[in-house]
Amino acid sequence: MRNLIPTALLVAIAGCTPPATVQLDDARFATGSRTMVSNADASRTYAVNVDEGTITRIDLGTWQTDVLEVGVEPTRITRAGNTYFVTLRGERAIAVFQDSGSGLERLDTIDIGCEPYGIVANEAGDTLYVTLSQENKTLSLDVDTRQVTGEWPTPGDPRWVALHPKGNRLYVGAARGGV
């Protein structure tokens, strides 16, 4: 009997970050692509809302929420230091934000390629990894310069990305072409 549930293709990209001796300093650091992240001290949470084109910032002490319009199809969010990066799937871009303490401020937009989907930053906060689902590739970017520093072919509509906690592997999940 044929399996009716499609399976994802998983690609591991070795050597994309520092040596295997590196460990997470903060066990709560998000090493995978997600729709919600917290700030460094876990006092605030940020969530993307793809249908509304917004990010919601939630203060976990007061439960106050702030909503910021960000663009077309914000899909995933990651944090590098105190800067937040959101894939804008419908705009071929990544939106860049900082939390001023009183709310989110948009700093920049990075034109990146066709349908950016998954995004994750390393714990050091100096490198981003992003999947371009319709270009079948994964990119690394320098956080400070926002320039592409590496590129890997990743077939099958790559969407999900995660770093191994040791920092020596990048895992990319694709929507099509599984085993």
Secondary structure, 3 states (H helix, E strand, C coil): CCCCCCCCEEEEEECCCCCCCCCCCCCCCCCECECEEECCCCCEEEEEECCCCEEEEEECCCCCEEEEECCCCEEEEEEECCEEEEEEHHHCEEEEEEECCCCEEEEEEEECCCCEEEEEECCCCCEEEEEECCCCEEEEEECCCCCEEEEEECCCCEEEEEECCCCCEEEEEECCCCC
